[in-house]
Amino acid sequence: MTSTTAVDDPAARQLRDALANSLVAGGWITSEHVETAFRVVPRHAFAPPGGSLEAAYADDVMRTKFDASGTCLSSVSAPWLQAQMIRQADVEPGMRVLEVGSGGYNAALLAEITGPGGRVVSIDIDPDVTARAAEGLHAAAYSDRVEVVTGDGWCPVDGPGAFDAVIVTAGAWDVAPAWRSQLAAGGTIVVPLRLHGGWTRSIAFRATGNYLSGVSAQVCGFVPLQGAGSLMEQSVAFEFPGGGHVLVRCEDARVDLSALPADLFSQGPSYRWSGIVLPPMTSHADLYLWLAGFERNFCHVTPHDDAALPGDPDRPGKNRYPSAVIRDRSLSYLTARLTPEENWEFGACAYGTNPGGAADALLSSVADWNRHGRDLTQDAFGYWPEGATPEVSSPGPVSLLPKRFGVVSIRWPAAQPAAT
């Protein structure tokens, strides 16, 4: 069992070096302090029982706890993402770091980097998770350098004072006021922020006057935050012809899902195609942010109970995306089809009383995104706490995503000639 393998096992040391070499070669590690930490800290001490050493040192997620339905409740993030978030936070020796969401391994990395003069607090709401983290930290000889706390990381941590960095290791729907209030001057919050529709980016925010300015961002995925900061979402289930049902979900409380007819999926599908194509393996993650920011009635569709929600009509069930918009008692979701040149063309599949109009509205937004560039800059994001008026300077459009305790702003590039 990996968790009981000696921390100084020669095979484990070789695997640690191989992992560190890979992270350096991939550009995820750019600091000597971080590289040393990955070569020293025994990841296998935090692995679930029964796995191999090779699995413990793979550049992949280690899932450590599940609920009765098999849903993952806690995990140790992939090493590339841990290295990236530590870099985003600019963690250095002597710093005080708060980790929200505990697994043990990341806290040990932080303790190794910050050194004897630093301070690491790791908090998690689940006592099973903190117990496992504490056990691993003891085995790896970091228990005297990391304080493990069982509690809701959304709330202030008792007594520690200000932190130079707050690193959140769970998907958060908002930025907790406590993280801002406990941040030292010039400090950084790194948070995997859900930006509506389930799309998450690890964003490094730095306090700048009355708001948080984004420094860097990385597309990622995380187990959702539990407790007071858990996801706020509304949903409605619709029967689907032929069996099963489709869940329409939305994170924006302003969207009225009750406006959709009960027999929504009995009317359609209606297809429209955009003429906008992307080569295979080209990221279009920014498209979802564009839709979330500029489509007033943006939502998600998720089929259940084997509902055969279509995608590309030539390849049933394939190339259907969850992002959707609501228009005139109709719903249209994003899809794509393979062109003769083996590129992907965006399209819309719609249902409801006016499916053609809903599909046209969605593709109009796709065309707007295409004109404004497919890649956001690293510093495109900002966070404006409740009471602060967003004042954003940008060469292109600005989208605002409302949250419970503030607003996320996204600065888009100026319009470019249409890309195809």
TAQUIRA-V551154 format. One line per field, one symbol per residue. phi: phi as a letter, one per 40 degrees, with the letter a starting at -180 (. if undefined). Layout:
# TAQUIRA-V551154
phi->???
This chain:
# TAQUIRA-V551154
phi->.ccbcdcbddccccccccccdcccccgcbbbcccddcccbcccccbcccgccccccbccacbcbabcccgccbaabccdccccccccdcfcbdgcbbbbbhbagccccdcccccgcccabbbbaccccccccccccccccgbccbbccbcicccccccgcgcbcabbcbacbcaccdcccccccdgcbbbbcccbgggcbbcbcbbcbgcabccbaaacaaacccbgcccdbababcbcbdghgabcbbacbcccccccccccdccbhcbbbbcgcbbcdgccbcccccccccbcdbcabbbcbfgccccbcccbdgbfbbccabbaffbbbbcaabccdcgbbbcabbbbhcbccccccccccccccdccbgbbcccbccabbcdhcccbbcacbcbbbbcbcbibcbbcbcccbddcb
